[in-house]
Amino acid sequence: MQKPSLPSGTRDFAPQVLKRRQAIMRVLEQVFLSHGFDPIETPALENLKTLQGKYGDEGDQLLFRILNSGDFMGKAPEELRGDSKALSSHISDRGLRYDLTVPLARFVVMNRGQLTFPFKRYQMQPVWRADRPQKGRYREFWQCDIDIVGADSVLCEAELVEMYLESFAKLGLGVQVRINHRGLLDALLPALGSKSAWNEFMISIDKADKIGRDGVSQDLINREMGHAVPVWEWLCEAQDLDSFEAKLEAFEDRKIYEVEDANAQSVEQGKTACEKAIHDLKLLKSLLPDQASVVLDLTLARGLSYYTGAVFEVSADDARLPADFRLGSIGGGGRYDNLTGAFGLADVPGVGVSFGLDRIYDTMEAAGLFAEDSQAIAGVLLCPMDEESFALATQASRDLRAAGIPSEVYPSAAKLKKQLDYANNRGYALVGIIGDQERAEQCIMLKNLQTGQQEKIGMQQLTEQVKGVLGV
């Protein structure tokens, strides 16, 4: 007999857990709708050519590929059969979506004639990554995304950050929103020496929240990029935009490194990008409500390669969390002004952020935010004592539901104790008992499971009486 199991990095959700997750999504959806965002959905499957090359080399390694149907191995050229990497591209041309942003870009290009720009959309669906499962990191998880496509104003960034603050306030969870700008990091290219070195640097510093400041320094050394350690160190020491600018100029004046790539960004281009980044960040801060929970973090990288401007990351900052609680970010995003160009539609700016539903749930649970929720159903379980009472129980349940009160009939004439145990386990507030006498009098014996009180209620008065007891 086969022992039941789940693929690593996936989970089942019991009813109470799923109800809590759905409650979180309802709060988020209310915020999204109040800001004028419209919902969309995209398929779980995307063509691999849609996904590849959008997330950087490490991201491409984490794509879940779907094998083509049929005898793909027999059709594979002989020279590919010993090369797993080359063979994979031959036997698979589809994959599970890695995030919701690249599918959005593909959606916008394919449906641009039917969309009104700026296009504000929200999307709440699962994504898949072939990552190593660990605490807070799953292979299947949900993202709740909001994006604005077709506008390059900093007003868009400000709205998204404010929606972060509004959403987590409604969820009752304290957070810190960290912001940075890729233009500041672009300005480091001359100091690093080449575009390839800059790419390696970005991959390394994106791990800072997991491995720490010293860990990044060691990782750079392991990547044979010891010359980048001083760049990382002074980046950590820059506390604000003015000090960053001063440190950047001082570092450039040392003229230690030369740019290797012939078409790489020049020092002047870097300065221009840096100036725009500083202007955008200062404007962004001025547009936000006075919030101590929004901070500048000049080490924030957001490793996905499609980001071009401001980047954001949200982490829990709640005194109710255990001191040893470590889970990483619970949301993040940024501006990506070139993403639709990969699908043939150039010059369409976009910016978006994501809420990580799974990590938000885990964080709220650790903070004890679900401790007070009740499993009680503000409704009635009808308990027929014999088969002849089925019809009356069914009619009573039908009347209650028509009045907006949750109700169900226990599906057999079991002993009363068994039916009451079911009602208690399900969290019902009331039960309606129907036996010979109640059937003869066309009434229900209504029992309050919290107080133990019970009284006979006529069928005509049942709905109003239940409403009064439940306070609905």
SVG drawing of the C-alpha trace seen along z (x, -y; Angstrom):
<svg xmlns="http://www.w3.org/2000/svg" viewBox="-49 -66 93 68">
<polyline fill="none" stroke="black" stroke-width="0.4" points="0.0,0.0 1.3,-3.4 2.0,-5.8 0.4,-9.2 2.8,-12.1 3.2,-15.6 5.8,-16.9 8.5,-18.8 7.8,-22.5 4.0,-22.1 1.2,-22.0 -2.4,-21.1 -4.6,-23.7 -7.1,-22.6 -10.4,-24.5 -9.5,-26.9 -6.2,-27.8 -7.8,-28.3 -10.5,-30.6 -7.8,-32.7 -5.9,-32.9 -9.1,-33.9 -9.8,-36.6 -6.3,-38.1 -7.1,-38.1 -10.4,-39.8 -8.7,-42.6 -6.2,-43.0 -8.8,-42.9 -10.8,-45.6 -7.8,-47.9 -7.0,-47.1 -10.6,-47.9 -10.7,-51.1 -7.7,-52.4 -9.3,-51.6 -7.4,-48.3 -9.1,-45.7 -8.6,-41.9 -7.2,-39.6 -6.0,-36.0 -3.4,-34.3 -2.7,-30.6 -0.5,-28.5 1.4,-27.5 3.4,-29.9 5.6,-29.2 9.2,-28.9 10.3,-31.6 8.0,-33.9 9.6,-33.2 13.3,-32.7 15.7,-35.6 13.5,-37.7 14.7,-36.7 18.5,-36.5 20.6,-33.4 19.7,-32.1 16.0,-32.7 16.1,-30.7 17.5,-27.8 14.4,-27.8 11.8,-27.5 9.6,-24.4 9.6,-22.9 6.7,-20.8 7.7,-17.9 6.2,-17.8 3.7,-15.1 4.4,-12.2 7.7,-10.4 9.9,-13.4 13.0,-11.3 12.7,-9.4 12.5,-12.6 15.5,-14.2 18.6,-14.5 21.3,-11.9 23.9,-14.6 21.6,-16.1 20.9,-12.9 24.1,-13.2 23.6,-16.9 20.8,-17.3 20.8,-21.1 20.5,-21.1 18.1,-18.2 15.7,-20.0 15.1,-22.8 14.2,-20.2 11.8,-18.2 10.1,-21.1 8.6,-24.3 6.3,-25.2 6.7,-26.0 4.9,-26.9 4.8,-30.7 7.6,-32.0 5.8,-35.2 2.9,-37.3 4.8,-40.2 6.1,-38.7 2.7,-37.1 1.2,-40.6 3.6,-42.0 2.7,-39.3 -1.0,-39.9 -0.7,-43.7 1.0,-43.2 -1.6,-40.6 -4.6,-42.6 -3.4,-46.2 -6.3,-47.1 -8.9,-46.3 -7.1,-48.0 -7.4,-51.5 -4.0,-53.0 -2.7,-53.5 -3.8,-50.0 -4.2,-49.2 -4.5,-45.5 -4.5,-43.2 -3.9,-39.4 -4.0,-36.8 -2.8,-33.4 -0.1,-30.7 3.4,-30.7 6.0,-28.0 9.8,-28.0 12.1,-25.0 13.9,-26.4 15.2,-24.5 12.3,-24.4 13.0,-25.9 11.1,-27.9 9.1,-30.5 10.2,-29.4 8.0,-27.1 7.9,-25.7 4.3,-26.5 3.1,-29.8 0.6,-32.6 1.4,-36.1 -1.1,-39.0 0.2,-41.6 -0.8,-45.2 0.7,-46.9 0.3,-50.1 1.3,-49.8 1.5,-52.8 2.6,-55.6 6.0,-56.7 5.1,-59.2 6.5,-58.8 2.8,-59.2 2.5,-55.5 5.3,-54.4 3.8,-56.6 0.3,-55.0 1.8,-51.4 3.8,-52.2 0.7,-53.8 -1.3,-50.7 1.3,-48.6 0.9,-50.7 -2.9,-50.7 -3.2,-46.9 -1.0,-45.9 -2.7,-48.4 -6.0,-46.8 -4.4,-43.3 -3.1,-44.6 0.5,-43.7 3.4,-46.2 5.8,-46.4 8.7,-48.4 8.8,-49.3 12.4,-49.7 12.9,-51.6 15.9,-52.1 16.5,-52.9 18.3,-50.8 19.7,-54.1 21.9,-54.4 23.1,-50.9 23.7,-51.5 26.0,-54.3 28.4,-51.7 29.2,-50.1 32.4,-52.2 33.6,-51.4 33.1,-47.6 34.8,-47.5 32.4,-45.7 28.8,-44.9 29.4,-41.3 31.0,-42.3 28.0,-44.5 25.7,-41.6 27.6,-39.4 27.6,-42.2 23.8,-42.5 23.3,-38.8 25.5,-38.8 24.1,-41.9 20.5,-40.6 21.3,-37.9 22.1,-40.5 18.9,-39.9 19.8,-36.1 23.6,-36.1 24.3,-39.6 26.9,-42.2 29.9,-40.0 28.3,-37.2 28.0,-39.4 31.7,-40.3 32.7,-36.7 30.4,-35.8 32.0,-38.4 35.4,-37.0 34.2,-33.5 33.1,-34.9 36.6,-36.2 35.4,-39.7 37.4,-40.9 37.8,-44.3 34.0,-44.8 34.2,-44.4 35.2,-48.1 32.2,-49.1 29.9,-47.0 31.3,-48.3 30.9,-52.0 27.4,-51.3 26.5,-49.9 27.9,-53.0 25.9,-55.5 23.0,-56.5 21.2,-58.9 21.1,-60.2 23.5,-63.1 26.1,-60.8 25.7,-58.3 26.4,-61.0 29.4,-62.2 30.8,-58.7 30.3,-58.0 32.2,-61.0 35.0,-60.3 35.2,-56.7 35.3,-57.8 38.1,-60.3 40.3,-57.4 40.1,-56.0 41.1,-52.5 39.1,-50.6 38.5,-51.0 35.3,-49.9 36.1,-46.8 33.1,-46.5 33.2,-48.7 29.5,-49.4 29.2,-49.6 27.7,-52.5 30.1,-55.5 30.8,-57.4 28.7,-60.3 25.8,-58.0 26.1,-56.6 26.0,-60.1 22.9,-61.0 21.1,-57.8 22.2,-58.6 20.8,-62.2 17.4,-61.0 17.3,-58.3 17.9,-60.8 15.3,-63.2 12.7,-60.3 13.3,-59.1 13.1,-62.5 9.8,-63.2 8.5,-59.8 9.2,-60.4 7.4,-63.8 4.3,-62.2 3.9,-59.7 2.1,-60.2 4.4,-60.9 5.3,-57.3 8.2,-56.2 7.7,-52.7 9.1,-53.8 12.9,-53.9 15.7,-54.3 17.9,-51.2 20.8,-51.8 21.7,-48.1 18.3,-46.9 18.9,-45.3 15.9,-43.2 17.7,-40.7 15.3,-40.3 16.9,-41.7 13.9,-43.5 13.8,-46.3 14.9,-49.7 13.9,-52.2 12.6,-52.4 12.5,-49.1 10.6,-48.2 10.7,-45.4 8.5,-44.9 9.5,-43.1 7.5,-42.5 8.3,-45.0 5.9,-43.9 6.6,-43.8 4.4,-40.7 6.7,-38.5 9.1,-36.2 12.6,-37.5 14.0,-34.7 11.4,-35.0 13.2,-35.2 11.3,-34.8 12.6,-37.4 10.5,-39.8 6.7,-39.5 6.4,-41.8 8.4,-43.5 8.5,-45.0 9.7,-47.9 9.6,-49.8 10.3,-47.9 10.1,-50.3 11.3,-47.9 9.5,-44.6 6.9,-44.7 9.7,-45.4 10.6,-41.7 7.3,-41.0 7.5,-43.6 5.9,-46.6 8.5,-49.1 8.3,-52.2 5.6,-51.1 6.5,-51.9 5.3,-49.8 5.6,-49.5 4.2,-47.0 4.5,-45.3 3.6,-41.9 2.2,-40.7 3.5,-37.3 0.4,-35.6 2.1,-32.6 4.7,-34.6 2.1,-37.1 0.0,-34.2 3.0,-32.7 4.0,-36.1 0.5,-36.9 0.3,-33.4 3.7,-34.0 2.5,-37.3 -0.6,-35.7 -3.0,-37.6 -5.2,-34.6 -5.3,-33.6 -8.6,-35.4 -10.4,-34.4 -13.4,-32.1 -14.4,-29.0 -18.1,-29.8 -20.4,-29.9 -23.2,-32.5 -25.8,-30.0 -27.9,-26.9 -27.4,-23.2 -30.8,-21.4 -30.8,-18.1 -33.6,-15.6 -34.2,-12.8 -35.9,-10.6 -36.4,-10.2 -39.9,-11.7 -38.3,-15.0 -36.1,-15.4 -38.7,-17.4 -39.3,-19.9 -35.5,-20.3 -34.9,-20.8 -37.6,-23.5 -36.3,-25.3 -32.7,-25.3 -34.0,-26.6 -35.9,-29.5 -32.8,-30.4 -30.5,-30.5 -33.0,-32.6 -32.7,-35.1 -28.9,-35.1 -28.2,-32.9 -25.8,-29.9 -27.6,-26.6 -27.3,-22.9 -29.2,-19.7 -27.2,-16.9 -27.3,-14.2 -28.8,-11.4 -31.1,-10.7 -28.2,-10.0 -28.2,-10.1 -28.5,-13.6 -25.1,-13.5 -23.4,-12.7 -25.2,-15.6 -24.4,-18.0 -20.7,-17.0 -20.7,-17.7 -22.2,-21.1 -19.6,-22.0 -16.8,-20.8 -18.0,-22.8 -18.5,-25.8 -22.2,-26.4 -23.8,-28.8 -27.2,-27.2 -28.9,-23.9 -32.5,-23.3 -33.7,-19.9 -36.7,-18.2 -38.4,-15.1 -41.9,-13.7 -43.3,-16.5 -41.7,-19.4 -42.9,-17.9 -46.4,-17.6 -46.4,-21.2 -44.6,-22.5 -41.8,-24.1 -38.1,-23.8 -36.4,-23.2 -33.7,-26.0 -30.7,-25.4 -27.9,-27.9 -24.7,-26.0 -22.8,-28.8 -25.4,-29.3 -27.2,-25.9 -30.6,-27.7 -33.3,-26.2 -36.9,-27.0 -39.5,-26.0 -39.9,-28.3 -42.7,-28.1 -41.6,-27.8 -43.2,-31.2 -41.1,-33.0 -37.9,-30.9 -36.0,-33.3 -36.6,-36.5 -35.9,-34.6 -32.5,-33.3 -31.6,-36.8 -32.3,-38.2 -30.1,-35.6 -27.3,-36.0 -27.5,-39.7 -27.7,-39.9"/>
</svg>
